[in-house]
């Protein structure tokens, strides 16, 4: 049985037809995948090596017509091994570049990482807390996490007293 699949797209993260072929391979419904060009199968070298490895483990052959790469033969498997070496090299180079970029940004004092969105509300949080509002209520009203509210209030050294409303309630019990 032969099934032809065609997918048109450029750099799409979701490749529905390819995913369907991989699922069919996992269900043992296909014996081989034949592609026109190797770069049409993998999004990156790492992705290519990963999916070729999975197909190999499943016993599904892989043939690329343009590159004359047939993983069902010893020569084809040797070429796949070379691809794996280059994929690892590519990962290592990319990792080094990212680390160097982060170090450079830090040296220049540029912010790195996730932006502090909740921290922009610090003053509002403090005002609401001082007015007697609970941490949970502040979080609900500002649509931020309770943990963010707690951290902002503890950033002042942790010596913050209870809200004014709670102090009065405490005094009335004495």
N, C-alpha and C positions, 0 to 999 in steps of 0.2 A: 504494500500500500504506500502510495506517495502522497504527501500533502505539501502544497506550496504555500508559503506565507510571505507576505510583503508588508513592510512597515516603512512609512515615509515620515521623517522627522529629523530635526537637527538638535542634537545634544539634549534630547528629552530625558528627564530623570526616570519617568515611568515609560517602560517599553513593553506594552501589553502583549504584543505578539511574541516577543522573545520570552517573556515570563510564561506564556502559555506553552511554548515549546519546552522550556525547562520543567514545567509541571508534568507534561506528557512524558518526558524522559524519566522523571521520578516515578511515574506510574508504570514504567516499562512499556509504554505504548509505541515508542519509536526505537529504531536500531541505529540511526545515524542522522546527523545534522549536516547539511551541505549548504555552504554560504558562497556568495560570489566573491567577496573580499573579506579578509580577516578583520579589518577595522570596522566592518559593518556589524560584527557580532559583539565585540567588546567596547565598552565606553572608555576604558583606559587599559593600559597594559596589565595592571593589577586585576582589574575586573575580568579581563580576558583569561588570564592564567587561572583565576579562581573558578570561573565557569567551565573552562576546559578540563580542569582537574576534577570537578564534580561530574562532568559527563563521562570522563574516563573511569571514575569509580563506579558509575552506574552501568558501565559496559556499553555506552552509547558512543559510536564512532563520530568523528568530526572531520570534515573535509572542507578546505578552502580552495576553490577552483583557481582563482587568480594567482595565489602564492604557491600552488601545487603542494599544499600541506595536507597530509592525510595521517591523522593520528591513529589510524588502525594499523599502520606499519611501524617497524622499528625506527626507521629514519624519521618519520613524522613525530614519534614520541621523543626522539632525541632533540628535535627542533623545539618541541614543547618544553623540554627541560631547559634549553637555552633561553626561551621566552621567560621562564620562571626566574632564571638568574637575573635577567634584565629588569624584570618587574621588581625584584627585591632591591636592585640597585636604584631604580626610579623612586621607590618608597624611601630609601635612606637619604637620597639627595633632597627629596621634598621635605623630609623631616628636618634636615640640616638647614634648609632655606627658611623654614618656618621659625625654627629656634633663633636663627640669626636675625630675622625680621623682628621678632619679639624683643630680643636684646637691644637692637637698634632703637626701637620705639621707646623702650624704657629709658635708654640713655638720653634720648631727646625729651623725656618727660611727657610723652604722649600717652594718653590713657589706653589701657589694653584690657580686653575682656568684656564681660557683659556690662552694659551701661547701668548706672545706678538710677533707675527710674523712681523707685519708692523714696530714695534719699532726697529727691527734689521736694518732697512734702514734709521734710523735717520740722520746719517752723510751724506748719499747720498742726502736725502731730503734737508737738510740745504745747501749743496753745490750747488744743482740745483737752489734753491730759490735765493741764493746770486748771482748766475750767471744771474739772471733775468727771470727765467722760472716761469710761472704761476703755481698756486697750482693745477689747473685742469690738466695741461700738465704733471706735476710731477706725479700726480696720475695715469694718463694714461700710462706713460712710465714705471713706476715701478709696474703697475698692483695692486695698492692698492686704497682704498677709499679716496675720497677728504677729508672726515671728519678726517681720520687718518693723512693726510698731515697737515691739519689745526691744529689739536691738537698738533702734534709734533712741529710745528712752534710757537704755543702759549705757549708751556711748558717752554719756556725761559723767562717767566714772562709777556708775552704779549706786551713787549715794542719793538718788532722787527720792524724795518723800512721796507718800501716797497723795492722790489728788485731794484738793481742798475739801470737796464734799465728803470724802471718806474720813478726813481728820475730824470734822465736826461730828460725824456719826460716832466716831471713836470716843470723843470727848464727852458726848452725852451719856455714854455708858458708864463713865467713871464716877 
